């Protein structure tokens, strides 16, 4: 009876819904804000992880999707469509099931993690693998939504941003005020836009006394905002953020500049190092793209950009189970033993 009700009910007065909006929810949000001991030691700061992989479909997309699908249902839509690097499609597929709608998803061929593909499949989405990248998928999805009876639920749909801004509310509600710095991975740039909106709304209403500096990190092979130009053939092992022409580019620049922050890049090597550190030293298993925020924080600390004593929140956007290949890759195969305590003890180094 005291379960978290989902972001629409928890933040109803701050979202564009009315009494007649059908609430389509899987009780998303209310995710853990976990103190990060090793990252705090390394930076001399108080670092927290906002663990968005704890959402119902395993990523932050659920916050936006409960809004997008609820509004689409309110408007009478029977079908929804999205372009996706995997997480948006998994979320859209699940929420469409709850709403009794058909979902169609466009994904870049061969470039989405198996767990995400499995989610879309098992939730019954109609999936097309596009011979192109995410940016091509988004162009196609926009065109289809303009010409056919299907609602677009990508973050170019402003109600997605409204839902996703609630993560910033939760952080302020938990900490009592905004942090000094908020760090995020950046792909299509919807999430950094959403957090900035949430933080500025809370500050404007006096719920927070200030806003954080927004630090965003793109993967080096997919860093159009850092380069200042579209990347035609984006590449990175962090497939979730393999995006060359972010839809919310201008909003990301606004978040960066209005907050006094910056947007930088991290290499795949740095991403994987942070990915392993999070799992092996903080006990938090995320997907590679999510580790870009932490990789960025560590890079900034090494560059002397992190003054000690600050309160920092890193969003880790998706669950490690989405893309377990990276956990297994390079790790030693577990040894096989007979059903024998002495042998097992010996192999475990206990004897
Ligand atoms: N982290 C993960 C795990 C993501 O799935 C995404 C985006 C991002 C970070 C970047 O967020 O796009 O708002 O800047 N995934 C989208 C998708 C593109 O289709 O699932 P962003």
Boltz pocket constraint, residues with backbone or C-beta under 6 A from the ligand:
constraints:
  - pocket:
      binder: B
      contacts: [[A, 59], [A, 61], [A, 83], [A, 84], [A, 85], [A, 86], [A, 87], [A, 88], [A, 89], [A, 155], [A, 185], [A, 186], [A, 187], [A, 188], [A, 189], [A, 190], [A, 191], [A, 192], [A, 240], [A, 241], [A, 287], [A, 289], [A, 290], [A, 317], [A, 318]]
      max_distance: 6.0
